[in-house]
């Protein structure tokens, strides 16, 4: 998908701030190196649907649903994923 379709909207947030159960779409994955590459390889790419399922009692890790499967992410990894809520 072209990146121009996912211009950074005003109501964007990072995945770690997304409330549980809110549907969102990935806008961008910031960062460099193996963590960003790992996220992209697992399907966390711009345009992918994503939502937070639950978080551990202390907030780390976070369980998310992306492209139909569940994925556990560290809070620091979730901070690198920019999302926008969808209706």
C-alpha positions in Angstrom: 0.0 0.0 0.0 1.3 3.5 -0.7 2.4 5.4 2.3 0.5 8.5 1.2 -2.7 6.8 2.3 -1.5 6.6 5.8 -0.4 10.2 6.4 0.0 10.9 10.1 -3.4 12.0 11.4 -3.9 14.4 14.4 -5.4 11.6 16.5 -2.5 9.2 16.2 -1.0 7.5 19.3 1.4 4.8 20.1 0.2 1.3 20.6 1.1 1.3 24.4 -1.5 4.1 24.9 -4.3 2.4 22.9 -7.2 1.4 25.2 -8.1 -2.3 25.4 -10.5 -3.4 22.8 -10.2 -0.3 20.5 -9.7 -1.2 16.9 -6.8 0.6 15.2 -4.6 0.6 12.2 -0.8 0.7 12.2 0.5 4.0 10.8 4.3 3.5 11.2 6.9 1.5 13.0 9.6 3.7 14.3 13.0 2.5 15.3 15.8 0.7 13.7 17.6 -2.5 13.9 16.5 -6.0 14.9 13.4 -4.9 16.9 11.8 -3.0 14.1 12.7 -5.7 11.6 11.2 -8.3 13.9 7.9 -6.4 14.2 7.7 -5.9 10.4 8.4 -9.6 9.8 5.5 -10.5 12.2 3.1 -8.4 10.2 3.1 -5.2 12.1 3.3 -3.1 9.0 1.6 0.2 8.0 -2.1 -0.4 7.3 -2.4 -3.6 9.4 -5.4 -3.8 11.7 -4.3 -4.1 15.4 -5.9 -4.0 18.8 -4.8 -4.4 22.4 -6.4 -7.6 24.0 -4.9 -7.3 27.5 -1.9 -6.3 29.5 -0.1 -7.9 32.3 -0.8 -6.5 35.8 2.2 -4.3 35.8 1.7 -3.3 32.1 4.4 -5.4 30.6 4.0 -7.4 28.3 1.0 -6.3 26.2 -1.1 -8.9 24.3 -2.2 -7.6 20.9 -4.2 -9.0 18.0 -2.7 -8.2 14.6 -3.7 -9.7 11.3 -5.8 -12.4 13.0 -3.2 -13.7 15.5 -2.2 -12.8 19.1 1.2 -11.4 19.8 2.9 -10.5 23.1 5.0 -7.3 23.0 7.1 -5.5 25.5 5.9 -2.0 26.4 9.1 -0.5 24.8 8.3 -2.3 21.6 4.7 -1.1 21.6 6.0 2.5 22.0 7.6 2.3 18.6 4.3 1.4 16.9 2.2 4.5 15.8 -1.5 3.7 15.4 -4.7 5.5 14.6 -8.1 4.4 16.0 -10.6 3.3 13.3 -14.4 3.2 13.5 
